[in-house]
Amino acid sequence: MGSGKTTAGLLIAEALGLPFSDSDLFLEARHGGTAAQIAEREGADALHRYESEHVLKELDGEPEVIAAAASTVEDPEVRAALARALVVWVDASDEVLAERMKSSDHRPGFDPAEMRARREPYFRAVADLRCDVGELRPDQVRDATLRALGLPAVPRD
């Protein structure tokens, strides 16, 4: 949450000419609420189950760029499925993420440090590329991703 995965994901999808799928939009369309609303209404476990459902559904289809919720790396089925994808871990310090999470009420009030303690080993296991979005802009994340795919960066205007 707050990493800019939607913004960077949209730029990556555009550069690759691929469709884009976002966990926030999936939650709204399929489960009738934002992450915060679902966590409040049904609990964090249900929210995380729905977020995993999103990734598994999208990975089972045609190639696309997926902005996946961080919780999904805790699911062994998702981790196994991610083995066939290029995984970009958009990360930042806990302080940066906590500050960014305040910018919208659609995010549940989870503690970034607590989440990192649980998830970081999984991210390290599945990620092909880690981008520190405390230092990199979304276009730089896009360009790093393109380089990881062996493609040239998008020319600057």
C-alpha positions in Angstrom: 0.0 0.0 0.0 1.3 3.4 -1.0 4.1 2.0 -3.1 2.8 3.5 -6.4 2.2 0.1 -7.9 -0.8 1.3 -9.8 0.9 4.3 -11.3 4.1 2.3 -12.3 2.0 -0.6 -13.5 0.0 1.5 -15.8 3.2 2.9 -17.3 4.6 -0.6 -17.7 1.5 -1.9 -19.3 1.4 1.1 -21.7 5.1 0.6 -22.7 4.5 -3.2 -23.3 1.1 -2.8 -25.0 -0.5 -5.1 -22.5 -3.7 -4.9 -20.5 -3.5 -3.8 -16.9 -5.2 -5.3 -13.9 -5.3 -3.6 -10.5 -6.2 -5.3 -7.2 -8.1 -2.2 -6.1 -10.4 -2.2 -9.1 -10.9 -6.0 -8.8 -11.9 -5.6 -5.2 -14.4 -2.9 -6.1 -15.9 -4.8 -9.0 -15.9 -8.3 -7.6 -16.4 -7.7 -3.9 -18.1 -4.4 -3.7 -15.7 -2.3 -1.7 -12.3 -0.8 -1.2 -9.6 -2.7 0.7 -10.4 -0.7 3.8 -14.1 -1.3 3.5 -13.7 -5.1 3.0 -11.2 -5.3 5.9 -13.8 -3.5 8.1 -16.8 -5.4 6.8 -15.3 -9.0 6.6 -11.9 -8.9 8.2 -8.3 -8.9 7.0 -8.3 -12.6 6.2 -11.2 -12.2 3.8 -9.5 -9.2 2.2 -6.3 -11.1 1.7 -8.1 -14.1 0.3 -9.8 -11.8 -2.3 -6.5 -10.2 -3.2 -5.0 -13.7 -3.8 -8.0 -14.6 -5.9 -7.2 -11.5 -8.1 -3.6 -12.5 -8.8 -4.5 -16.2 -9.5 -7.3 -15.3 -11.8 -5.2 -12.8 -13.8 -2.1 -15.1 -14.0 -4.3 -17.8 -15.5 -5.2 -15.6 -18.4 -3.4 -13.8 -21.3 -0.2 -11.8 -20.5 -0.9 -8.6 -18.7 0.6 -6.3 -16.1 -0.9 -6.9 -12.6 -0.7 -4.6 -9.7 -1.0 -7.1 -6.9 -1.7 -6.4 -3.3 1.3 -7.1 -1.1 -0.6 -9.6 1.0 -0.6 -12.1 -1.9 3.0 -13.1 -1.3 1.9 -14.8 1.9 -0.2 -17.3 -0.1 1.9 -20.3 -1.2 -0.4 -20.9 -4.2 0.3 -17.3 -5.4 4.0 -17.6 -4.8 4.1 -20.8 -6.9 2.1 -19.1 -9.7 4.4 -16.1 -9.7 7.3 -18.3 -10.7 6.1 -18.0 -14.3 5.9 -14.1 -14.2 8.4 -11.3 -13.9 7.8 -9.9 -10.4 8.7 -6.3 -9.7 8.8 -5.5 -6.0 7.9 -1.9 -5.6 9.2 -1.1 -2.1 10.1 1.9 0.1 11.0 2.4 3.7 8.3 1.8 6.3 8.3 5.6 7.0 7.7 6.5 3.3 4.9 3.8 3.0 3.2 4.9 6.2 3.1 8.5 5.0 1.8 7.6 1.6 -0.9 5.4 3.1 -2.4 8.5 4.8 -3.2 9.9 1.3 -6.3 7.9 0.8 -9.0 6.3 2.8 -9.3 3.3 0.5 -6.4 1.6 2.3 -6.8 -0.2 5.6 -4.7 1.0 8.5 -2.1 -1.7 8.5 1.3 -1.0 9.9 4.0 -1.2 7.2 6.7 -2.4 9.7 4.5 -5.3 10.8 3.6 -6.2 7.3 7.3 -6.1 6.2 8.3 -8.4 9.1 5.9 -11.0 7.7 6.2 -10.5 4.0 9.8 -9.5 3.3 11.2 -13.1 3.1 8.4 -13.9 0.6 9.1 -10.8 -1.5 12.8 -11.7 -1.6 11.9 -15.2 -2.8 9.6 -14.2 -5.6 10.9 -10.8 -6.8 13.0 -10.7 -10.0 13.5 -6.9 -9.5 13.2 -4.6 -6.4 12.6 -0.9 -7.0 12.9 1.5 -4.1 10.1 3.9 -4.8 11.2 6.2 -2.0 13.9 7.1 -4.5 12.6 6.1 -7.9 9.7 7.8 -9.8 7.1 5.6 -11.5 8.7 6.2 -14.9 12.0 5.0 -13.5 10.3 1.8 -12.2 8.9 1.3 -15.7 12.3 1.7 -17.3 14.0 -0.6 -14.8 11.3 -3.2 -15.6 11.8 -2.8 -19.3 15.6 -3.3 -18.8 14.9 -6.5 -16.8 12.9 -7.7 -19.8 15.8 -6.9 -22.1 13.9 -4.0 -23.7 15.0 -0.4 -24.1 13.7 2.3 -21.8 11.0 4.6 -23.1 12.5 7.6 -24.8 12.3 10.9 -22.9 10.3 13.7 -24.4 
